[in-house]
Amino acid sequence: MYFCKTKIEGHVPKTKLTCMFDNLTDKLERAFKILKGQGYITEINIAETMKEVRKALLDADVSYKIAKDFTDEIKRKALGMNVLKAVSPGQLMVKITYDELVKLMGTETSDVNIKSNPSVILMAGLQGSGKTTHAAKLANLLKSKRGKKPLLVAGDVYRPAAIEQLKILGEQIGVQVFTIEDSKKPVDIAKQAVKHAKEWGFDVVIVDTAGRLAVDEEMMTEIGNIKSAISPHEILFVVDAMTGQDAVNTAKAFNDRLNFDGVILTKMDGDTRGGAALTIRSVVNKPIKFIGLGEKMEALDVFHPDRLAERILGMGDIRSFVEKAQMQFDEEEAAKLQRKLAKNQFDFNDFLTQIQQIKKMGNIKDLMGMVPGMNKVVKDMDIDDNSFKGVEAIICSMTRQERENPDILNGSRKKRIAFGSGCDIQEVNKLVKQFDDTRKMMKMVNSGKAKSLMSSMQAKRR
């Protein structure tokens, strides 16, 4: 992967889950090093390791009771196992810890209930948790990825500009917003919205509600009345991950009153310690269903406990990487590229197209962090969404003839391209060399030499 150096110097904020769990990942790795080189697990070395794991969890804002129960269970399982000869104690501990992390966060992925027609979803949470924004994000997800026709309902009649905010977001994603002008009765708005949805063929109704700065009886009574009036098929509690254990405590208070169905954990892209993501499931016995990872309307992901456990333990998240790639996969473009490869006609236009496909997949640093082993490489690198601008500038500074016929790029042409793109000529040379290497590799794969090479390597192993 190539980055023009002039475009990535300076400070760029860390992003997404690679940021949130970096400290926890580092501390867990140091804890497991205690067992490195040990031939077997003993009560002494396991106790020392678990002490460090418990400290790491406490630093991540996990409550003492949950951290202690978690490490006690790992210790119990580790001491009760026979260590396989092919597996080191350190590897075994990572496997046990992975299993317990998945169990702690909910074991299985839990989807939103949209089986009825229309399905009514009630959003609940404190003011500032992101209810309005995530109501729109959820509507966008259900529309773009599930083929649903959602209706957004502006039920927050107290917060200044809340209704206008939802209208703007609805227009942005192409989703209708229902409201009753000048009404101060959220229950009536919600009831009329469900009636409207039935009459006009909407299959999902997402009701935004008012929040408060803290849990209070008035707010709880109002949302309880809305629940009784519309009998929602799903109640989603929206909570800010950056509030740590306060998020867990708030979730418990809401669940005791509303008995909600699931959690949307917002601001998971923030520089926080991640304790809420690890423990909210065990406290309220309700699954985290979605996580918010940024400001864009597309920045809402289904929560996968197993994948997050993999990332926390430094294993990457290759499944999410593949899914993001498949979402941007263009069969027609792929077929066109295959034909050009067959004729050895891969050029800079194709190179630019591939870069643009990668950019559509999401934040570059977060994508690289999904690849096993790359999380350590990119952790301290300053890479943002503009990292490809240098490459794009170089290619766009080429003439059409140069992009289609890279072999004509001589010294004078490269000098002109460097001046036009704002990069040094060394950067142009580096890109041209990388392009040539890519083209040679593709030519080898297409000609079948790669298969012969693999067969030869396998034969040597025998």
C-alpha positions as CSV (number, residue, x, y, z in Angstrom):
1,M,0.0,0.0,0.0
2,Y,1.4,3.4,-1.1
3,F,1.0,6.8,0.6
4,C,2.4,10.0,-0.6
5,K,4.5,11.2,2.4
6,T,3.6,14.8,2.0
7,K,0.0,13.9,2.7
8,I,0.3,12.0,6.0
9,E,2.8,14.1,8.0
10,G,1.5,15.8,11.1
11,H,-1.0,14.7,13.7
12,V,-4.1,12.8,12.7
13,P,-6.5,11.6,15.4
14,K,-6.7,7.8,15.9
15,T,-9.9,6.3,14.8
16,K,-12.5,3.7,15.6
17,L,-12.0,0.5,17.6
18,T,-8.2,0.4,16.9
19,C,-8.2,3.5,19.2
20,M,-10.6,2.4,21.9
21,F,-9.0,-0.9,22.8
22,D,-5.3,-0.1,22.1
23,N,-4.4,0.2,25.8
24,L,-6.3,-3.0,26.7
25,T,-4.7,-5.0,23.9
26,D,-1.2,-3.9,24.9
27,K,-1.7,-4.7,28.5
28,L,-3.2,-8.1,27.8
29,E,-0.3,-8.9,25.6
30,R,2.1,-8.0,28.3
31,A,0.2,-10.2,30.8
32,F,0.4,-13.2,28.5
33,K,4.1,-12.7,28.1
34,I,4.5,-14.0,31.7
35,L,3.7,-17.5,30.3
36,K,5.9,-17.2,27.3
37,G,8.5,-20.0,27.3
38,Q,6.8,-21.8,30.2
39,G,6.4,-25.5,29.6
40,Y,3.1,-25.8,31.5
41,I,0.6,-23.8,33.5
42,T,1.0,-23.7,37.3
43,E,-1.1,-22.0,40.0
44,I,1.8,-19.6,40.5
45,N,2.2,-18.4,36.9
46,I,-1.5,-18.4,36.2
47,A,-2.1,-16.3,39.3
48,E,0.5,-13.8,38.2
49,T,-1.0,-13.6,34.7
50,M,-4.5,-13.2,35.9
51,K,-3.4,-10.4,38.3
52,E,-2.2,-8.5,35.3
53,V,-5.3,-9.2,33.2
54,R,-7.5,-8.0,36.1
55,K,-5.5,-4.8,36.3
56,A,-5.9,-4.3,32.5
57,L,-9.7,-4.7,32.8
58,L,-9.9,-2.3,35.7
59,D,-7.9,0.3,33.7
60,A,-10.4,-0.2,30.8
61,D,-13.2,0.9,33.2
62,V,-14.6,-2.6,33.9
63,S,-16.0,-2.9,37.4
64,Y,-14.0,-4.8,40.0
65,K,-16.6,-7.6,40.5
66,I,-16.9,-8.3,36.8
67,A,-13.1,-8.2,36.3
68,K,-12.5,-10.6,39.3
69,D,-15.3,-13.0,38.2
70,F,-13.8,-13.0,34.7
71,T,-10.2,-13.8,35.7
72,D,-11.4,-16.3,38.3
73,E,-13.2,-18.2,35.6
74,I,-10.2,-18.1,33.2
75,K,-8.0,-19.4,36.0
76,R,-10.4,-22.2,36.8
77,K,-10.6,-23.4,33.2
78,A,-6.8,-23.0,32.6
79,L,-5.9,-25.2,35.7
80,G,-8.5,-27.8,34.7
81,M,-7.1,-28.3,31.2
82,N,-4.5,-30.6,29.9
83,V,-2.1,-28.5,27.8
84,L,-1.7,-30.0,24.3
85,K,1.9,-30.5,23.3
86,A,1.4,-28.5,20.1
87,V,0.0,-25.5,22.0
88,S,2.1,-23.3,24.4
89,P,0.6,-22.2,27.7
90,G,0.5,-18.6,26.3
91,Q,-1.5,-19.6,23.3
92,L,-3.8,-21.7,25.4
93,M,-4.4,-18.7,27.7
94,V,-5.3,-16.5,24.7
95,K,-7.8,-19.1,23.5
96,I,-9.5,-19.3,27.0
97,T,-9.5,-15.5,27.3
98,Y,-11.0,-15.2,23.9
99,D,-13.8,-17.6,24.8
100,E,-14.5,-15.7,28.0
101,L,-14.5,-12.3,26.3
102,V,-17.1,-13.5,23.8
103,K,-19.2,-15.0,26.6
104,L,-18.9,-11.7,28.6
105,M,-20.1,-9.6,25.6
106,G,-23.0,-11.8,24.6
107,T,-21.7,-14.9,22.6
108,E,-24.0,-14.4,19.6
109,T,-24.8,-11.5,17.2
110,S,-28.3,-10.2,17.9
111,D,-30.4,-8.6,15.2
112,V,-33.2,-6.0,15.4
113,N,-36.7,-7.4,15.4
114,I,-38.4,-6.3,12.1
115,K,-40.6,-9.3,11.5
116,S,-44.0,-7.5,11.9
117,N,-45.5,-5.1,9.4
118,P,-45.0,-2.4,10.3
119,S,-42.3,-3.1,13.0
120,V,-42.3,-0.4,15.6
121,I,-38.9,0.5,17.2
122,L,-38.7,2.8,20.2
123,M,-35.5,4.7,20.9
124,A,-34.7,5.5,24.5
125,G,-31.8,7.1,26.3
126,L,-30.4,10.2,28.0
127,Q,-30.0,13.6,26.3
128,G,-26.7,13.7,24.4
129,S,-26.4,9.9,23.9
130,G,-27.1,10.2,20.2
131,K,-30.7,9.0,20.0
132,T,-31.8,11.3,17.1
133,T,-28.7,10.7,15.0
134,H,-28.8,6.9,15.6
135,A,-32.5,6.7,14.8
136,A,-31.5,8.2,11.4
137,K,-28.5,5.8,11.1
138,L,-30.7,2.8,11.8
139,A,-33.3,4.0,9.3
140,N,-30.5,4.3,6.7
141,L,-29.1,0.9,7.5
142,L,-32.5,-0.8,7.2
143,K,-33.2,1.1,4.0
144,S,-29.9,0.6,2.2
145,K,-28.9,-2.9,3.4
146,R,-32.2,-4.6,4.3
147,G,-34.5,-3.1,1.6
148,K,-37.0,-1.7,4.1
149,K,-39.2,1.4,3.9
150,P,-38.7,3.1,7.3
151,L,-40.6,6.1,8.8
152,L,-38.8,8.3,11.2
153,V,-40.9,9.8,14.0
154,A,-39.9,13.1,15.7
155,G,-41.1,12.5,19.2
156,D,-38.6,14.8,21.1
157,V,-40.7,17.9,21.5
158,Y,-38.6,19.4,24.2
159,R,-35.0,19.8,23.0
160,P,-34.6,22.9,20.8
161,A,-34.2,22.0,17.1
162,A,-34.5,18.2,17.7
163,I,-37.4,17.9,15.2
164,E,-35.5,20.1,12.7
165,Q,-32.4,17.9,13.2
166,L,-34.3,14.7,12.4
167,K,-35.9,16.4,9.3
168,I,-32.4,17.3,8.0
169,L,-31.1,13.8,8.6
170,G,-34.2,12.2,7.0
171,E,-33.8,14.4,3.9
172,Q,-30.1,13.4,3.8
173,I,-30.8,9.7,3.7
174,G,-34.1,9.9,1.7
175,V,-36.4,8.8,4.6
176,Q,-39.7,10.5,5.5
177,V,-40.0,12.1,8.9
178,F,-43.4,12.2,10.6
179,T,-44.3,15.0,13.0
180,I,-47.3,17.0,14.2
181,E,-46.5,20.7,14.1
182,D,-46.8,22.5,17.5
183,S,-47.8,19.3,19.3
184,K,-46.3,18.9,22.8
185,K,-47.8,15.4,23.2
186,P,-45.2,12.7,22.3
187,V,-47.8,9.9,22.9
188,D,-50.2,11.4,20.3
189,I,-47.4,11.9,17.8
190,A,-46.3,8.2,18.2
191,K,-49.8,6.8,17.9
192,Q,-50.5,8.9,14.8
193,A,-47.2,7.9,13.2
194,V,-48.0,4.2,13.5
195,K,-51.4,4.9,11.9
196,H,-49.7,6.8,9.1
197,A,-47.2,4.0,8.5
198,K,-50.0,1.4,8.1
199,E,-51.9,3.6,5.7
200,W,-48.9,4.5,3.5
201,G,-47.1,1.2,3.4
202,F,-44.1,1.8,5.7
203,D,-42.7,-1.4,7.1
204,V,-40.6,0.0,9.9
205,V,-41.4,2.9,12.3
206,I,-38.6,4.3,14.3
207,V,-39.7,6.6,17.1
208,D,-37.2,9.2,18.5
209,T,-38.0,10.2,22.1
210,A,-36.9,13.0,24.5
211,G,-34.1,12.5,26.9
212,R,-32.9,14.3,30.0
213,L,-29.5,15.1,31.4
214,A,-30.0,12.4,34.0
215,V,-32.5,9.7,34.8
216,D,-35.7,11.2,36.3
217,E,-39.2,10.0,37.0
218,E,-40.9,12.4,34.5
219,M,-38.8,11.1,31.6
220,M,-39.4,7.5,32.6
221,T,-43.1,8.0,32.9
222,E,-43.4,9.7,29.5
223,I,-41.5,7.0,27.6
224,G,-43.4,4.3,29.6
225,N,-46.7,5.9,28.3
226,I,-45.4,5.9,24.8
227,K,-44.5,2.2,25.1
228,S,-48.0,1.4,26.4
229,A,-49.6,3.4,23.6
230,I,-47.8,1.9,20.6
231,S,-46.6,-1.5,21.9
232,P,-43.2,-1.4,20.2
233,H,-41.8,-4.7,18.8
234,E,-38.3,-3.5,19.8
235,I,-37.0,-1.0,22.4
236,L,-33.4,0.1,21.8
237,F,-31.5,1.8,24.5
238,V,-29.0,4.3,23.1
239,V,-26.0,5.1,25.3
240,D,-22.7,6.9,25.0
241,A,-19.7,4.5,25.3
242,M,-17.5,7.3,26.5
243,T,-19.3,7.5,29.8
244,G,-17.9,4.2,30.8
245,Q,-19.4,2.6,33.9
246,D,-22.0,5.5,34.0
247,A,-23.3,4.0,30.8
248,V,-23.7,0.6,32.4
249,N,-25.5,2.1,35.4
250,T,-27.8,4.1,33.2
251,A,-28.6,1.0,31.1
252,K,-29.6,-0.8,34.3
253,A,-32.0,2.0,35.4
254,F,-33.7,2.1,32.0
255,N,-33.9,-1.7,31.7
256,D,-35.5,-1.9,35.2
257,R,-38.3,0.4,34.0
258,L,-38.6,-0.4,30.3
259,N,-37.3,-3.9,29.9
260,F,-35.6,-2.9,26.6
261,D,-34.6,-5.4,24.0
262,G,-31.1,-4.3,23.0
263,V,-28.4,-1.6,23.1
264,I,-26.9,0.8,20.6
265,L,-23.5,1.8,21.9
266,T,-22.5,5.2,20.4
267,K,-19.2,7.0,20.1
268,M,-17.2,3.8,19.9
269,D,-14.8,5.8,17.7
270,G,-13.9,7.9,20.7
271,D,-10.7,7.8,22.7
272,T,-12.2,6.0,25.7
273,R,-11.4,2.8,27.6
274,G,-14.1,0.5,26.4
275,G,-15.5,-0.8,29.7
276,A,-19.1,-0.3,28.7
277,A,-18.8,-2.5,25.6
278,L,-17.2,-5.2,27.7
279,T,-19.7,-5.3,30.6
280,I,-23.1,-3.8,29.7
281,R,-24.3,-7.2,28.5
282,S,-23.5,-9.0,31.7
283,V,-25.2,-6.3,33.9
284,V,-28.5,-5.9,32.1
285,N,-28.6,-9.3,30.4
286,K,-29.5,-7.6,27.1
287,P,-27.4,-7.7,23.9
288,I,-25.5,-4.9,22.3
289,K,-27.1,-4.9,18.8
290,F,-25.3,-2.0,17.1
291,I,-22.3,0.2,17.6
292,G,-21.9,3.8,16.3
293,L,-18.4,4.4,14.8
294,G,-18.5,8.0,13.5
295,E,-20.6,10.9,12.4
296,K,-21.5,9.7,8.9
297,M,-25.0,8.1,8.4
298,E,-23.2,4.9,7.3
299,A,-21.3,4.7,10.5
300,L,-23.5,2.1,12.3
301,D,-22.3,-1.5,12.5
302,V,-23.9,-4.7,13.7
303,F,-22.2,-5.7,16.9
304,H,-20.3,-9.0,16.7
305,P,-18.9,-10.1,20.2
306,D,-16.5,-12.7,18.6
307,R,-15.0,-10.2,16.2
308,L,-14.5,-7.5,18.9
309,A,-12.8,-10.2,21.1
310,E,-10.5,-11.0,18.2
311,R,-9.5,-7.3,17.8
312,I,-9.0,-6.8,21.6
313,L,-6.6,-9.8,21.6
314,G,-4.7,-8.5,18.5
315,M,-6.1,-11.1,16.1
316,G,-7.5,-8.6,13.6
317,D,-11.0,-8.9,12.1
318,I,-10.7,-10.3,8.7
319,R,-14.4,-11.2,8.4
320,S,-15.5,-7.6,8.7
321,F,-12.8,-6.6,6.2
322,V,-14.1,-9.1,3.7
323,E,-17.7,-8.0,4.3
324,K,-16.8,-4.4,3.7
325,A,-15.0,-5.4,0.5
326,Q,-18.0,-7.4,-0.7
327,M,-20.3,-4.4,-0.1
328,Q,-18.3,-2.3,-2.6
329,F,-17.7,-5.2,-5.0
330,D,-18.7,-4.3,-8.5
331,E,-19.1,-7.4,-10.7
332,E,-19.1,-5.5,-13.9
333,E,-15.9,-3.6,-13.0
334,A,-14.3,-6.9,-11.9
335,A,-15.2,-8.6,-15.2
336,K,-13.8,-5.6,-17.1
337,L,-10.6,-5.7,-15.0
338,Q,-10.2,-9.5,-15.6
339,R,-10.5,-9.0,-19.4
340,K,-7.8,-6.3,-19.3
341,L,-5.5,-8.5,-17.2
342,A,-5.9,-11.4,-19.6
343,K,-4.6,-9.0,-22.3
344,N,-1.9,-7.5,-20.1
345,Q,-3.6,-4.1,-20.4
346,F,-3.7,-3.1,-16.8
347,D,-3.0,0.7,-16.6
348,F,-3.1,3.7,-14.3
349,N,-6.9,4.2,-14.9
350,D,-7.4,0.7,-13.4
351,F,-5.0,1.4,-10.6
352,L,-7.0,4.6,-9.7
353,T,-10.3,2.7,-9.9
354,Q,-9.0,0.1,-7.4
355,I,-7.9,2.9,-5.0
356,Q,-11.4,4.4,-5.2
357,Q,-13.0,1.1,-4.4
358,I,-10.8,0.7,-1.3
359,K,-11.7,4.3,-0.1
360,K,-15.4,3.3,-0.3
361,M,-14.8,0.5,2.2
362,G,-14.2,3.0,5.1
363,N,-11.5,4.5,7.2
364,I,-8.1,3.3,5.9
365,K,-6.4,2.9,9.3
366,D,-9.4,1.0,10.7
367,L,-9.4,-1.3,7.6
368,M,-5.7,-2.0,8.0
369,G,-6.3,-2.8,11.7
370,M,-8.7,-5.5,10.7
371,V,-6.0,-7.5,9.0
372,P,-4.3,-9.9,11.4
373,G,-0.9,-8.6,12.5
374,M,-1.5,-5.1,11.1
375,N,-2.9,-3.6,14.2
376,K,0.6,-3.2,15.7
377,V,2.0,-1.8,12.5
378,V,-0.6,0.9,12.1
379,K,-1.2,1.7,15.8
380,D,1.1,4.7,15.9
381,M,0.9,5.7,12.2
382,D,-0.8,8.9,11.3
383,I,-3.1,7.8,8.5
384,D,-6.4,9.4,7.7
385,D,-9.1,9.2,5.0
386,N,-7.0,11.6,2.8
387,S,-4.0,9.3,2.7
388,F,-4.5,8.4,-1.0
389,K,-4.8,12.0,-2.2
390,G,-1.1,12.0,-3.1
391,V,-1.4,8.9,-5.3
392,E,-4.6,10.3,-6.9
393,A,-2.9,13.7,-7.5
394,I,0.0,12.0,-9.3
395,I,-2.3,9.9,-11.5
396,C,-4.6,12.8,-12.3
397,S,-1.6,14.9,-13.3
398,M,-0.8,12.4,-16.1
399,T,-2.2,12.8,-19.6
400,R,-4.8,10.3,-20.9
401,Q,-2.0,8.8,-23.1
402,E,0.3,8.4,-20.1
403,R,-2.4,6.7,-17.9
404,E,-3.2,4.3,-20.7
405,N,0.4,3.7,-21.7
406,P,2.6,3.7,-18.5
407,D,5.7,2.6,-20.4
408,I,6.1,6.0,-22.1
409,L,6.8,7.7,-18.7
410,N,10.3,9.1,-19.1
411,G,12.2,11.5,-17.0
412,S,10.8,14.7,-18.4
413,R,7.2,13.4,-18.2
414,K,7.7,12.4,-14.5
415,K,9.2,15.8,-13.7
416,R,6.1,17.5,-15.2
417,I,3.8,15.1,-13.3
418,A,5.6,15.8,-10.0
419,F,5.2,19.5,-10.5
420,G,1.5,19.2,-11.4
421,S,0.7,16.9,-8.4
422,G,2.7,18.8,-5.8
423,C,4.9,15.8,-5.0
424,D,8.7,15.2,-5.3
425,I,9.8,13.3,-8.4
426,Q,11.0,10.6,-6.0
427,E,7.3,10.1,-5.0
428,V,6.4,9.8,-8.7
429,N,9.2,7.2,-9.3
430,K,8.1,5.3,-6.2
431,L,4.5,5.1,-7.5
432,V,5.5,4.1,-11.0
433,K,7.8,1.3,-9.6
434,Q,5.0,0.1,-7.3
435,F,2.6,0.1,-10.3
436,D,5.1,-1.9,-12.4
437,D,5.5,-4.5,-9.6
438,T,1.7,-4.8,-9.3
439,R,1.4,-5.3,-13.0
440,K,4.1,-7.9,-13.1
441,M,2.5,-9.8,-10.2
442,M,-0.9,-9.7,-11.9
443,K,0.6,-10.9,-15.2
444,M,2.2,-13.8,-13.4
445,V,-1.0,-14.8,-11.6
446,N,-3.0,-14.5,-14.9
447,S,-0.4,-16.6,-16.8
448,G,-0.6,-19.4,-14.4
449,K,3.0,-19.1,-13.2
450,A,1.7,-18.6,-9.7
451,K,0.1,-22.0,-9.6
452,S,3.2,-23.6,-10.9
453,L,5.3,-21.9,-8.3
454,M,2.9,-23.0,-5.5
455,S,3.0,-26.6,-6.8
456,S,6.8,-26.4,-6.9
457,M,6.9,-25.1,-3.3
458,Q,4.6,-27.9,-2.1
459,A,6.7,-30.5,-3.8
460,K,9.8,-29.3,-2.1
461,R,8.1,-29.5,1.3
462,R,7.4,-33.2,0.7
